[in-house]
Amino acid sequence: MSWLCKVPTITTYRVNSLRTTVPAFKQKLQEILRERYTQPPKVYEIPSIPEVLCILPTSFSIDMKQKQSDLQREVVVDSCCGAALLRGAHLYAPGVLAMEAGTKLNEEVLVYADLAGKCKQGTNIRYDSLDKIFLGVGVVRMQRHQIFGPTISSTAQSLKGVAVEMIETMFGVPTIGDLSCKEALLQNLPSIVCVRVLKPQPGERVLDMCAAPGNKTTHIAELMDDKGEVIALDKAANKISGMLAKIKNLAFKSIRAYNFDATKAFSAAKDVKGNECLGMPPFAANTFDKILLDAPCSALGNRPLLVYPPNMSQRMLQSYPKVQRKLFSAAVPLLKPNGVLVYSTCTVTEEENEGVVAWVLEKFPQMRLVPATPHLGGIGLEQTALSNVERQYVQRFGQQTKEFDGVPIDTVGFFIAKFIKEY
């Protein structure tokens, strides 16, 4: 489990081929890295997923131990924010828990994460704790009064600016922030792979069952050249609002998003004839050519986990497979014969991954497990309900990683399985 606590070494962007080209965005990325680093990290492509650009870690340009001795001021964040900083993010105002009084604009500071969750937001003295870890060095871009103001809770949460611009972190992930725009999106590699495994085509009708925040949904539409129908469901109304704004910003015509519980997406009372335009959910049997079921899960693959074990009860952990099975029970009748269903999670537990796949194969004889290609991850776990052949078909991103061009594909924990409905 120490692997889960480590920072993934690669950063990936998904280029929107409807807006730009990979060479054009690669050039833009390399220019930004050259401006920031004397020895810029390598940017490379993966031929089997041509829309992806990967960035390797940097060579350290500053002496971290020396900085810890030299710098006087500290800034403290919580563990979730700390994980984002270690993956290359800058520190935004809502993430700041503590900033010492007297900290000046443009001053270099040491940034720490509070793993115990005891640091109070707005703390103005040095937070001394054995449960804080050093993350890296940054430059102050907002002062205390700008971040916290007279009423701490309202001011900090309403601000969106960068409070501390990170210069370097302990694991060398490039600190370039999030360069996401209409041309490209910062996204974990396995999330990109799972849509490639689905292989959506122009003119198809595709369902994204648990779609928020919509990054996989927009990827589906891009691979379809925005031709066809992409139906996106999510039961969280606020998340759907964010998705609709994203869809509008990117001007997609093929996507329709609904605030709807996907476990209730199938209705035996409905009837869809031919290729008529779909109405609101729920939907009739045999409606979709392809379905992406990126299920709610325990999210234990979201590295780095700075606090391990995470604050999750056994009861909560055991609740996820039940939801995942309910979603499958709705998905299978919605899929057309010879249709494709891709199941994915961002967790590492057997119960939510190989266990769910084995249950599907037993419960639904019409569903056949097939190889989840392109296959950039490892194979399924040993000593599960899956056969050795079935283990080869699924794709598990974990500690045992493949290499590409001599570089380990070191990313978040993730699982992908692909099914075809035979009748």
VEXDREN-2710 file (C-alpha; in Angstrom, 1 decimal):
% VEXDREN-2710
k/r/px/py/pz
1/MET/0.0/0.0/0.0
2/SER/3.0/2.3/0.1
3/TRP/2.5/2.7/-3.6
4/LEU/-0.8/4.4/-3.0
5/CYS/1.0/7.0/-0.9
6/LYS/3.5/7.9/-3.6
7/VAL/3.0/10.6/-6.2
8/PRO/2.4/9.4/-9.8
9/THR/5.4/10.4/-11.9
10/ILE/3.7/11.3/-15.2
11/THR/1.4/14.2/-15.9
12/THR/-1.0/13.8/-18.9
13/TYR/-3.0/16.2/-21.1
14/ARG/-5.7/15.1/-23.5
15/VAL/-5.7/17.2/-26.6
16/ASN/-9.0/18.2/-28.2
17/SER/-8.6/17.2/-31.8
18/LEU/-11.7/19.2/-32.8
19/ARG/-9.9/22.4/-31.7
20/THR/-6.2/21.9/-32.3
21/THR/-3.5/19.4/-33.2
22/VAL/-1.2/17.4/-30.9
23/PRO/2.0/19.0/-32.4
24/ALA/0.6/22.5/-31.9
25/PHE/-0.3/21.9/-28.2
26/LYS/2.9/20.0/-27.6
27/GLN/4.9/23.1/-28.9
28/LYS/2.8/25.3/-26.5
29/LEU/3.5/23.0/-23.6
30/GLN/7.2/22.8/-24.3
31/GLU/7.5/26.6/-24.5
32/ILE/5.9/26.9/-21.1
33/LEU/8.3/24.4/-19.6
34/ARG/11.3/26.1/-21.2
35/GLU/10.3/29.4/-19.6
36/ARG/10.0/27.7/-16.2
37/TYR/12.9/25.3/-16.2
38/THR/16.5/25.5/-17.2
39/GLN/16.3/21.7/-17.9
40/PRO/12.7/21.3/-19.0
41/PRO/11.1/17.9/-18.5
42/LYS/10.5/15.6/-21.5
43/VAL/7.1/15.7/-23.3
44/TYR/6.2/12.6/-25.2
45/GLU/3.4/10.9/-27.0
46/ILE/1.8/7.4/-26.9
47/PRO/1.0/6.1/-30.4
48/SER/-1.9/4.0/-29.3
49/ILE/-3.6/7.0/-27.8
50/PRO/-2.6/9.8/-30.2
51/GLU/-4.5/12.6/-28.3
52/VAL/-2.3/12.2/-25.2
53/LEU/0.8/14.2/-24.2
54/CYS/2.8/12.9/-21.2
55/ILE/5.2/15.0/-19.1
56/LEU/7.9/13.5/-17.0
57/PRO/9.2/14.9/-13.7
58/THR/11.8/17.6/-13.5
59/SER/15.3/17.5/-12.4
60/PHE/15.5/19.4/-9.1
61/SER/16.7/23.0/-9.7
62/ILE/16.7/24.0/-6.0
63/ASP/18.1/22.4/-2.8
64/MET/15.0/21.5/-0.8
65/LYS/16.9/20.9/2.5
66/GLN/18.7/24.2/2.1
67/LYS/15.4/26.0/1.5
68/GLN/13.9/24.4/4.6
69/SER/16.8/26.0/6.6
70/ASP/16.8/29.3/4.8
71/LEU/13.1/30.3/4.6
72/GLN/11.3/31.8/7.5
73/ARG/7.6/31.5/6.7
74/GLU/5.3/28.6/6.3
75/VAL/1.9/28.0/4.7
76/VAL/-0.2/25.0/5.7
77/VAL/-2.9/23.2/3.6
78/ASP/-5.0/20.1/4.3
79/SER/-4.1/16.6/3.0
80/CYS/-6.4/16.7/-0.1
81/CYS/-5.0/20.1/-1.2
82/GLY/-1.5/18.8/-0.5
83/ALA/-2.0/15.8/-2.8
84/ALA/-3.0/18.2/-5.6
85/LEU/0.1/20.4/-5.0
86/LEU/2.3/17.3/-5.2
87/ARG/0.8/16.6/-8.6
88/GLY/1.7/20.1/-10.0
89/ALA/-1.1/22.3/-8.9
90/HIS/-0.7/25.8/-7.6
91/LEU/-2.2/26.8/-4.2
92/TYR/-5.5/28.6/-4.6
93/ALA/-7.0/30.8/-1.8
94/PRO/-9.7/28.3/-0.6
95/GLY/-7.0/25.7/0.1
96/VAL/-4.9/27.9/2.5
97/LEU/-5.4/26.9/6.2
98/ALA/-2.6/28.8/7.8
99/MET/-0.3/31.7/6.7
100/GLU/1.9/33.3/9.3
101/ALA/1.3/37.0/10.1
102/GLY/3.7/39.3/8.4
103/THR/4.1/37.1/5.3
104/LYS/4.8/39.4/2.4
105/LEU/3.7/39.5/-1.2
106/ASN/6.2/37.7/-3.5
107/GLU/8.0/36.1/-0.5
108/GLU/9.2/32.5/-0.8
109/VAL/7.5/30.2/1.7
110/LEU/7.6/26.6/2.7
111/VAL/4.4/24.7/2.1
112/TYR/3.2/21.9/4.4
113/ALA/0.2/19.6/4.6
114/ASP/-1.6/19.0/7.9
115/LEU/-2.3/15.2/7.9
116/ALA/-4.1/15.3/11.3
117/GLY/-6.8/17.7/10.2
118/LYS/-6.3/19.8/13.3
119/CYS/-5.0/23.1/11.7
120/LYS/-7.8/25.7/11.9
121/GLN/-8.4/27.9/8.8
122/GLY/-7.1/31.4/9.3
123/THR/-4.3/30.4/11.7
124/ASN/-1.7/33.2/11.8
125/ILE/1.1/31.6/13.8
126/ARG/3.4/28.8/12.9
127/TYR/1.5/25.5/13.0
128/ASP/3.8/23.1/14.9
129/SER/2.8/19.5/14.6
130/LEU/4.4/16.1/14.1
131/ASP/1.7/15.3/11.6
132/LYS/2.6/17.9/9.0
133/ILE/4.7/17.0/6.0
134/PHE/6.8/19.2/3.7
135/LEU/5.4/19.6/0.2
136/GLY/7.6/22.1/-1.5
137/VAL/8.4/25.8/-2.0
138/GLY/6.2/28.5/-3.4
139/VAL/5.9/32.3/-3.9
140/VAL/3.2/34.2/-2.2
141/ARG/0.8/35.9/-4.6
142/MET/-2.0/36.9/-2.1
143/GLN/-1.6/38.2/1.4
144/ARG/-3.4/37.1/4.5
145/HIS/-6.0/39.9/4.4
146/GLN/-6.9/39.0/0.8
147/ILE/-7.3/35.3/1.6
148/PHE/-9.1/35.5/4.9
149/GLY/-10.4/39.0/5.4
150/PRO/-12.7/40.0/8.3
151/THR/-14.8/36.9/7.9
152/ILE/-12.6/33.9/7.3
153/SER/-15.2/31.3/6.1
154/SER/-16.9/33.5/3.5
155/THR/-13.8/35.3/2.2
156/ALA/-11.5/32.3/1.6
157/GLN/-14.2/30.3/-0.1
158/SER/-15.2/33.1/-2.4
159/LEU/-11.7/33.8/-3.8
160/LYS/-10.5/31.8/-6.8
161/GLY/-7.0/33.3/-7.3
162/VAL/-3.6/31.7/-6.8
163/ALA/-2.5/32.4/-3.3
164/VAL/0.9/30.6/-3.6
165/GLU/2.5/29.9/-6.9
166/MET/4.5/26.7/-6.4
167/ILE/8.1/26.7/-7.6
168/GLU/9.0/23.1/-6.9
169/THR/7.7/20.1/-5.0
170/MET/9.4/17.2/-3.3
171/PHE/8.7/14.7/-6.1
172/GLY/9.6/16.8/-9.1
173/VAL/6.2/16.9/-10.8
174/PRO/6.2/20.0/-13.0
175/THR/4.5/22.9/-11.2
176/ILE/2.8/24.4/-14.2
177/GLY/-0.7/24.4/-12.7
178/ASP/-3.7/23.4/-14.7
179/LEU/-3.3/24.5/-18.4
180/SER/-6.7/23.1/-19.3
181/CYS/-8.5/25.1/-22.0
182/LYS/-10.6/24.5/-25.0
183/GLU/-7.6/22.9/-26.8
184/ALA/-6.6/20.4/-24.1
185/LEU/-7.5/19.0/-20.7
186/LEU/-5.4/17.9/-17.7
187/GLN/-6.6/14.3/-17.1
188/ASN/-5.3/11.1/-15.6
189/LEU/-4.1/8.6/-18.3
190/PRO/-6.4/5.7/-17.3
191/SER/-9.4/7.9/-17.7
192/ILE/-8.4/8.6/-21.2
193/VAL/-7.6/5.0/-21.9
194/CYS/-11.1/3.8/-20.8
195/VAL/-12.8/6.0/-23.4
196/ARG/-10.4/4.6/-26.0
197/VAL/-11.4/1.1/-24.9
198/LEU/-15.0/2.1/-25.5
199/LYS/-14.1/3.2/-29.0
200/PRO/-17.1/5.4/-29.8
201/GLN/-17.7/6.1/-33.5
202/PRO/-19.4/8.9/-35.3
203/GLY/-23.2/8.4/-35.6
204/GLU/-23.5/6.1/-32.6
205/ARG/-25.8/6.5/-29.6
206/VAL/-23.7/6.4/-26.4
207/LEU/-24.6/6.5/-22.8
208/ASP/-22.3/7.8/-20.1
209/MET/-24.1/6.6/-16.9
210/CYS/-22.2/8.5/-14.2
211/ALA/-20.8/11.3/-16.2
212/ALA/-19.8/14.2/-13.8
213/PRO/-17.6/16.1/-14.1
214/GLY/-17.9/15.3/-17.8
215/ASN/-14.3/14.9/-18.9
216/LYS/-15.0/11.4/-20.3
217/THR/-18.2/12.6/-21.8
218/THR/-16.4/15.3/-23.8
219/HIS/-13.8/12.8/-24.9
220/ILE/-16.5/10.5/-26.2
221/ALA/-17.9/13.4/-28.2
222/GLU/-14.5/14.3/-29.6
223/LEU/-13.8/10.7/-30.8
224/MET/-17.2/10.8/-32.5
225/ASP/-16.4/14.1/-34.3
226/ASP/-19.4/15.5/-32.4
227/LYS/-21.7/13.4/-34.7
228/GLY/-24.3/11.1/-33.1
229/GLU/-25.9/11.2/-29.6
230/VAL/-24.1/11.2/-26.3
231/ILE/-26.4/11.0/-23.3
232/ALA/-24.8/11.9/-20.0
233/LEU/-26.5/11.2/-16.6
234/ASP/-25.6/12.1/-13.1
235/LYS/-27.8/12.3/-10.0
236/ALA/-26.0/15.3/-8.5
237/ALA/-27.8/18.4/-9.7
238/ASN/-24.8/20.8/-9.0
239/LYS/-22.5/18.5/-11.0
240/ILE/-24.8/18.5/-14.0
241/SER/-24.9/22.3/-13.9
242/GLY/-21.1/22.3/-14.1
243/MET/-21.2/19.8/-17.0
244/LEU/-23.7/21.9/-18.9
245/ALA/-21.5/24.9/-18.6
246/LYS/-18.5/22.9/-19.9
247/ILE/-20.5/21.5/-22.8
248/LYS/-21.7/25.0/-23.8
249/ASN/-18.1/26.4/-23.5
250/LEU/-16.8/23.7/-25.8
251/ALA/-19.9/24.1/-28.2
252/PHE/-20.7/20.3/-28.4
253/LYS/-23.9/19.6/-30.2
254/SER/-24.0/15.8/-29.7
255/ILE/-24.1/15.8/-25.9
256/ARG/-27.3/16.0/-23.7
257/ALA/-26.8/15.9/-20.0
258/TYR/-29.6/15.1/-17.5
259/ASN/-29.8/15.2/-13.7
260/PHE/-31.0/11.6/-13.2
261/ASP/-30.2/8.5/-11.1
262/ALA/-28.6/6.1/-13.6
263/THR/-29.8/3.0/-11.5
264/LYS/-33.3/3.9/-12.8
265/ALA/-32.2/4.6/-16.4
266/PHE/-34.0/1.6/-17.8
267/SER/-37.8/1.4/-18.2
268/ALA/-39.5/-1.7/-19.5
269/ALA/-42.6/0.5/-20.2
270/LYS/-40.8/2.6/-22.8
271/ASP/-40.4/1.8/-26.5
272/VAL/-37.8/3.3/-28.9
273/LYS/-38.2/2.6/-32.6
274/GLY/-35.3/2.8/-35.0
275/ASN/-33.1/5.8/-34.7
276/GLU/-35.8/8.2/-33.4
277/CYS/-34.5/11.0/-31.2
278/LEU/-34.4/10.1/-27.5
279/GLY/-36.5/12.0/-25.0
280/MET/-35.8/12.3/-21.3
281/PRO/-34.6/9.3/-19.2
282/PRO/-35.5/6.6/-18.4
283/PHE/-34.9/4.7/-21.7
284/ALA/-36.2/1.6/-23.4
285/ALA/-34.4/-1.7/-23.8
286/ASN/-31.8/-2.0/-26.6
287/THR/-31.4/1.8/-27.0
288/PHE/-27.6/2.4/-26.9
289/ASP/-24.8/1.2/-29.1
290/LYS/-22.2/1.7/-26.4
291/ILE/-22.3/2.4/-22.6
292/LEU/-19.6/3.8/-20.4
293/LEU/-20.2/2.8/-16.7
294/ASP/-17.5/4.7/-14.8
295/ALA/-19.0/3.8/-11.5
296/PRO/-19.1/5.5/-8.1
297/CYS/-16.4/3.8/-6.1
298/SER/-14.2/4.1/-3.0
299/ALA/-11.6/6.1/-5.1
300/LEU/-8.7/4.5/-3.3
301/GLY/-6.6/4.7/-6.5
302/ASN/-6.4/8.5/-6.3
303/ARG/-2.7/8.8/-5.6
304/PRO/-1.1/10.2/-3.5
305/LEU/-3.1/9.2/-0.5
306/LEU/-1.3/11.4/2.1
307/VAL/-3.5/9.9/4.9
308/TYR/-3.6/6.1/4.9
309/PRO/-5.7/4.3/5.7
310/PRO/-8.3/6.9/4.5
311/ASN/-11.1/8.0/6.7
312/MET/-13.7/5.5/5.4
313/SER/-15.8/3.1/7.4
314/GLN/-16.0/-0.6/6.5
315/ARG/-19.7/-0.1/6.0
316/MET/-19.1/2.6/3.4
317/LEU/-16.5/0.5/1.6
318/GLN/-18.9/-2.4/1.4
319/SER/-21.7/-0.2/0.0
320/TYR/-20.0/0.5/-3.3
321/PRO/-20.2/-3.0/-4.9
322/LYS/-24.0/-2.9/-4.2
323/VAL/-24.4/0.4/-6.2
324/GLN/-22.1/-0.9/-9.0
325/ARG/-24.3/-4.0/-9.4
326/LYS/-27.5/-1.9/-9.5
327/LEU/-25.9/0.3/-12.2
328/PHE/-25.0/-2.9/-14.2
329/SER/-28.6/-4.2/-13.8
330/ALA/-29.8/-1.0/-15.5
331/ALA/-27.1/-0.9/-18.1
332/VAL/-27.4/-4.4/-19.6
333/PRO/-31.0/-4.1/-20.9
334/LEU/-30.2/-0.6/-22.3
335/LEU/-27.4/-2.0/-24.5
336/LYS/-28.2/-3.2/-28.0
337/PRO/-27.2/-6.7/-29.0
338/ASN/-23.6/-6.7/-30.1
339/GLY/-23.2/-3.4/-28.2
340/VAL/-20.2/-2.6/-26.1
341/LEU/-20.1/-1.8/-22.3
342/VAL/-17.0/-0.5/-20.6
343/TYR/-16.8/-0.7/-16.8
344/SER/-14.3/1.4/-14.9
345/THR/-13.4/2.6/-11.4
346/CYS/-10.6/4.7/-9.9
347/THR/-10.1/2.3/-7.0
348/VAL/-7.9/-0.8/-6.3
349/THR/-10.2/-3.1/-4.2
350/GLU/-10.9/-6.6/-5.6
351/GLU/-14.6/-6.4/-4.5
352/GLU/-15.2/-3.3/-6.7
353/ASN/-13.2/-4.6/-9.7
354/GLU/-12.6/-8.3/-10.4
355/GLY/-15.5/-9.1/-8.0
356/VAL/-18.0/-7.0/-10.0
357/VAL/-16.8/-8.4/-13.3
358/ALA/-17.2/-12.0/-12.0
359/TRP/-20.7/-11.2/-10.8
360/VAL/-21.7/-9.7/-14.2
361/LEU/-20.5/-12.8/-16.0
362/GLU/-22.5/-15.1/-13.7
363/LYS/-25.6/-12.8/-13.6
364/PHE/-25.8/-11.9/-17.3
365/PRO/-24.9/-14.8/-19.6
366/GLN/-25.4/-12.5/-22.6
367/MET/-22.4/-10.4/-21.5
368/ARG/-19.0/-11.6/-22.8
369/LEU/-15.8/-10.3/-21.4
370/VAL/-13.3/-9.2/-24.1
371/PRO/-9.8/-7.7/-24.1
372/ALA/-9.8/-4.1/-22.9
373/THR/-7.5/-2.6/-25.6
374/PRO/-5.4/-0.5/-25.9
375/HIS/-3.9/-2.2/-22.9
376/LEU/-1.5/0.1/-21.1
377/GLY/-2.1/-1.2/-17.6
378/GLY/-1.4/-4.5/-15.9
379/ILE/-3.6/-7.5/-15.7
380/GLY/-6.2/-8.5/-13.1
381/LEU/-5.3/-9.7/-9.6
382/GLU/-4.5/-13.4/-9.0
383/GLN/-6.7/-15.6/-6.8
384/THR/-9.9/-14.0/-7.6
385/ALA/-13.1/-15.4/-9.2
386/LEU/-11.7/-14.6/-12.7
387/SER/-9.9/-17.2/-14.7
388/ASN/-6.4/-16.6/-15.9
389/VAL/-7.7/-15.7/-19.4
390/GLU/-10.2/-13.3/-17.9
391/ARG/-7.4/-11.7/-15.8
392/GLN/-5.6/-11.0/-19.1
393/TYR/-8.6/-9.3/-20.6
394/VAL/-9.2/-6.7/-17.8
395/GLN/-6.8/-3.8/-17.3
396/ARG/-5.6/-2.8/-13.8
397/PHE/-3.4/0.3/-13.4
398/GLY/-1.5/-0.4/-10.2
399/GLN/2.0/-1.0/-8.7
400/GLN/2.9/-3.4/-11.5
401/THR/3.1/-1.0/-14.5
402/LYS/4.2/-1.4/-18.1
403/GLU/6.8/0.7/-19.7
404/PHE/6.6/2.9/-22.8
405/ASP/9.9/3.9/-24.5
406/GLY/11.8/2.9/-21.3
407/VAL/9.6/5.0/-19.0
408/PRO/7.2/3.3/-16.5
409/ILE/3.5/4.2/-16.9
410/ASP/3.3/5.4/-13.3
411/THR/-0.2/6.8/-12.8
412/VAL/-3.2/6.6/-10.5
413/GLY/-4.9/3.3/-9.5
414/PHE/-7.6/2.4/-12.0
415/PHE/-9.5/-0.6/-13.4
416/ILE/-11.1/-1.2/-16.8
417/ALA/-13.2/-4.1/-18.2
418/LYS/-14.9/-4.4/-21.5
419/PHE/-18.0/-6.4/-22.4
420/ILE/-20.0/-7.3/-25.5
421/LYS/-23.7/-8.1/-25.3
422/GLU/-24.2/-11.2/-27.4
423/TYR/-28.0/-11.2/-27.5
END
